Amino acid sequence: MIPGLNIQVKGTNRGTQTDANGTYSINVPASGATLVFSFVGMGRREVVVGNQSVIDVQMKNDASQLSEVVVTGYGQNNRREFAGSVASISPAKIKDQPIASFDQLLQGQAPGVLVIANSGQPGSAASIRVRGSGSVNGSNTPLYIVDGIQIEAAAFQTINPQDIESLTVLKDAEATAIYGSRGANGVVVIQTRRGKAGKTRVSYDGQYGRSYFPKNRLELMNSNEKIDYELRRGGTDLEKLSADEITKLRAIDTDWQKEIFQVGTTQQHQLSATGGSESVLFYVSGNLFSQTGTVKGTDLNRYTGRINLESNSGPLRFGLNSTVGYSIQNFQTEANTGIASPLNAIRWANPYEKPYNADGSYTQLRSGQPNPVRELKETSRQFNELKTVANIFAEYDLSFLKGLSVRTNWGVDYSNQEQQIYNSRFGQAGTGSAVKGRQGRLSRDFYKNTRFTGTTSINYSNTFGDHSVRIGLYNELVRFKYGNFGFTGYGLSGILQNEAGITQNNANQIPDTRGDGIDNALLSYFTTATYGFKNRYYLNLNARRDGSSRFGSAYRFANFGSIGASWVITDEPFMQGLTSGVLNNLRLKASYGSVGNQEGIGSFASLAIFQARGSRTSQTISSYDGNSTVILTQLENPDLRWEQKNTFNAGIEFGLFSKRITGGVEVYNSVTKNLFLNDQLSRTTGFNSINRNVGELQNRGIEIGLNTINVQTGDFSWETNINFTLNRNKILKLTPTTPERGIISGTVINKVGYPINSNWLVEYVGADPQTGAQQFRKLNGELTTTYDPNDAQIFGPREAPYFGGFTNTLRFKGLELSALFTYAFGNNIYNNDRSNVEIPDYYADNVSRALLTEWQKPGDITNIPNPNLPHQTAITHFLEKGDFMRLRNLTLSYSLPSALMRQAKMSSARIFFQGQNVLTFTKFQGFDPEITGGQLTGAQYPALRTFMVGLGLGF
Amino acid sequence: MKRFISILSLVFGLGVTACDDRLNLNPQQSVDAATALASAQDIQSALVGAYGVSAGFLGGGLADAELYGTNLNLLPELLASDNYIGWRGTFQGYREVSSRQMLATNSEAQRTWITAYQVINIANSVLESLDKVTDAGQKQAFEGEAHFLRGIMYFELVRLFALPWGASAGNSQPGVPILLRATRTQEQAAETQARNTVAEVYTLVLDDLKKASTQLPEDNGLRADKYSALGFLSRVYLQQSDYANALATANQIIKSGNFRLNANVTTVFRSKNTAESIFEIQENTQNNPGTSNDGLTTFYASIPANGSAVGRGDVQVLNAFVEQYDLTDARRTALFYIGVKGGGTRYYTGKWTDFGTNIPVIRLSEILLTRAEANLRLGSAVGASPAEDLNAVRERAGLKPIANPTVEDVLRERQLELAFEGLRIHDLKRTRQSAGTFAWNDPKLVLPIPKREIDANNKLVQNQGY
């Protein structure tokens, strides 16, 4: 018996699933109906109904992916007929991971999908790149679709991963064609759980665990080292202290990390019920997720509820999927260089200082650096979100023509957010110069996001002998509106530490207000068609016309399309002899097509725009001498148009040795044309740059996925799943004004022939043994101690070109042990965090232990230069390899035997133990090598190391 | 089939709710430039924009840190730091300027360049939109204000980014590119331009400021007026050693009777728009160039406040300079203090002590000293005798008068009176004195043309030594 097996009436969208006992019922048309049974990992069977009223099917464990259903959000395709490139991720594999933002769970699960966690802050989103970055100035973030409607990317803390039924990543032009105007960066399609007919099935899942801070690989000086270092260099406060006082300081050796880190806890409880009859199906769930981070004062509490309802009456299917969530996130700033960020302050605070005086008051650090503990405790940052994602759909089978149906789906992603930042008058941030009156500050900002998606389609699907066709005509509208309002008040000097305590009517403490808004729309008309012949030759065609409000009227609309073909070789008669023993499955597919991108540029990027300027201190709409002002901030750009990504994809899928080995290899070549690029202008024009469609960017790669059943004997099995991706990114064409030199911004360059955002630094070759000056290599190879930015060269890409994951799963009876390793390598990261503690000028604060080996006298051979000479940081000394491999997830679970379950009147029970980020192998000098953007700026909040126990019960 | 078509139209009627009109959206939070400079009110808004402070997005005005908010004061001071001030801060851009070891990528040179040209672009836009102004008086005032903005920006640019006036015969050394039209289209934005000569830039500056001084009203609220233009004009003439015109201009300002010295040397820095002030940048707690990473107070101040400090204390005043003041000089007793930074051993200037107070750019003492110097050099006594003008400044500071002053006396007084106000390197250059070991015309005392500019405009020639 298989609960959750999909059953569909062939050629229609009508379907159901088996209940907990593996039974189902479904209404079929009077004659000629065929039922399609499918289940992920079990393949697919078709049974002609005829006169049967009960159809029992035996599903085979079919590790081949060939028979899987491909969920694209607009309907389901059989994988065999689908020429596009997709990766399906089994929710069962990821749903237990103790992470609030589901995008982080995709790491290492699918070839071609690079997931970098970036932060361990509870609720934070990951950075995801599908087959590399295809845009420089536009967005590189994939599109997220939940039940057919677009949801805000990188804002998932209020979405419950446990409600996910299927997760599919669409990668090439063919697969993303139906999202053409938004699909250039790949599409993550999520379907939430549908009701399952039959006896109502109630499940409880709960887990509890603890999180720990990882090892710090950037070592700083301890008290003795730092005191000796300062005394040797001279010039700091310590000079003035007596020998006695110095001795006392030496006795202090504060571990600042311990002062602000804690053991985090995570718990999650989910209660769900599913059931119904064939005419009404329901799924309801409630979930509570609570996580405290490893930095004090960071946590996430989330409450979500979901109702999915579906009604089937005759030819009409009608349904509603809706979720409401509320999350409260307390957070700390990260990824910045601000001195008041506790995660920076722990680096820079000297170990011979203490957080508290004997009387319990905060200490004032000698160097003037903020006391990390004080800043942590006297500042609170909170982000609340109320989010609802809901859609209704109606589908109608038209009786006069078999296989013809119409469908409309309308939905909204709505969120209301509130962010509060409070700096009390007892912290340095609340008494700093940026705080008017220096008596505390309270900021509150409200945000409202609304995105409607409406899709209406007419579909036809039928089979005529050897020929099968499926055609859909679609119209789609996506409308996005965003607005925010905020204020900052000062002078919280009284008892009330909220809005009521803000000082009013004081010319030196004028509250600031601010507001902004975004408005854009997309309109699309498209068609998709699939033709199949003899169940083994398939042709896919897509054509579409997309309009975006972001462009001027002349270039608003653009056409995109794709063509693909799939050939199931093993179904050829001439292959029959071969397929039995060795080769069970062999399929070839290829596609070529184009999709557009317009995300990431301003809503009114084509217009010349005057803006009311903000003031530097408070970001308010501002004035000069009491007069309101506007300033021209954007040059007109009537020629701005769609960025277009053309992708060629070819793949082979195979199954060998009775499907003990299955897998696939895909190669792709995608070229983004009309690339949005900031064409640098001479600033004598009054403008910096203009966003033009001038470049071309290529991503080429190969993806390998392999699944092997290494051992399968009796009750024991060992399965391995491996995926690997190589992505080569290269700029083919740049703006005509800067072809050979490239576009340089700081330590990053975009240059023809190199990956986007390559590191642009001067090569460092150690300290000059004679003077201790930093030595650099000039372009002609000579060494020099004179730094010249013209000597900068390209040093590697910032985005990892090689990445993937592998999972080993061992099963014995009810026991299962599974280990997921993920890895990424080949990228270089500029370690600004390290640079900050190696700059010798900053030695009044704590510095890197590396400075113990600095140049002191002629003849010293070292990498660390003479601290008294000029010090450059845009050099390769601070560039490090970003390679890492980590044991991302280790799970040991035990499912209780069903005999026992029956006695307990339960359908299932499972207990598990799991570890997240158990081991990390890297040489990167920081807390965590998972960093996006190629630079570790500072204040890093690393991924959590979490250990959980959990329980799943089914009734 | 008929039925099919009707269902099809029903379905698409539902979906295609409104056709392409759905994509016609207009910005709500900003103004399309096509309609932005259509009335006198709009033009005034844009003009005021040229004074303001911006953050977060492109664009800045006179009050911003790139211009008078910080750099047009601080860079001329740091370039002449010898025996005067010491840079104690961590910002690499300023450190390079202070040590005269600037790289072509110097961040301060870069941001001052772009912002000055943004103001010039606003001025040019206003000049091109004047036909929208119907009131003749208002039109003339706007025109004068635009010429003022453009004139002073070119003056600041040519002084910082080019070898000084007089460095070559005929001043044919490269100045900065002159743009006299607004950039409105992509084609205009793509045009690049070579550097004009220093002589050409000065000609433009004089032309703009002369126009401004006749077109601007006597009183223009708290923005530039006729006397602001005359004040800058006197600076330009002085920089060219055109003492006769410097004298005439300075005399015109003083003779107007609109300005008088405050009784106290601190008043002009503590209060707003005092009687002494001729051109002043308006600031308040909401509009200022910065309180933690930018702004004169941020860099110059180091005052204890609530357990921390006002200012970063980055610009230390060297003891040697403080000691040049007489012990009883009010400018020593009231305008220096020992800062928090440096453990109570360093002097800091008391001129910039509050983030929200105004920044006087031109004040009467300067104009008095200009008239005194010019009269001395010309052997005249137009308006007043050199001694009268010099002693007015000295006596206000509580010093004894000098009966028969020399040019050196006036120049010395100028250094003491106008210290930390952004005049020092320019005065050294025009009087051909060295800044430490750097001769007045040393290329090391000239900022680099930003590398980013050279990259984007291959017609630009880099300054010597970069």
Interface residues (C-beta under 8 A of the other chain):
Chain A: D237 K240 Q364 G368 L398 F400 L401 L404 V406 T408 Q428 T431 G432 S433 A434 K436 R438 G454 T455 T456 S457 I458 N475 E476 L477 R479 A507 N508 Q509 I510 D512 G515 D516 G517 D519 N520 A521 L522 L523 G547 S548 S549 R556 F557 S603 F604 L607 A608 I609 F610 Q611 A612 R613 G614 S615 R616 T617 S618 Q619 T620 S622 S623 Y624 D625 N627 S628 T629 V630 I631 L632 T633 L635 E636 N637 D639 Q680 L681 S682 R683 T684 T685 G686 F687 N688 I690 T737 T738 R741 I744 Y787 D788 P789 N790 I839 D841 Y842 P870
Chain B: R3 F4 I7 L8 V11 F12 L14 G15 V16 T17 C19 D20 R22 L23 N24 L25 P27 Q28 Q29 S30 V31 D32 A33 A34 A36 D42 Q44 S45 A46 V48 G49 Y51 G52 V53 S54 A55 G56 F57 L58 G59 G61 A63 D64 A65 T90 S99 Q101 L103 A104 T105 W113 I114 Y117 Q118 I120 N121 I122 S125 V176 P177 L179 A182 T183 R184 T185 Q186 Q188 A189 A190 E191 T192 Q193 G221 L222 R223 Q282 N284 T285 Q286 N287 N288 P289 G290 T291 S292 D294 T298 A305 N306 G307 S308 A309 V310 G311 K341 G343 F355 G356 P450 K451 R452 E453 D455 A456 N457 L460
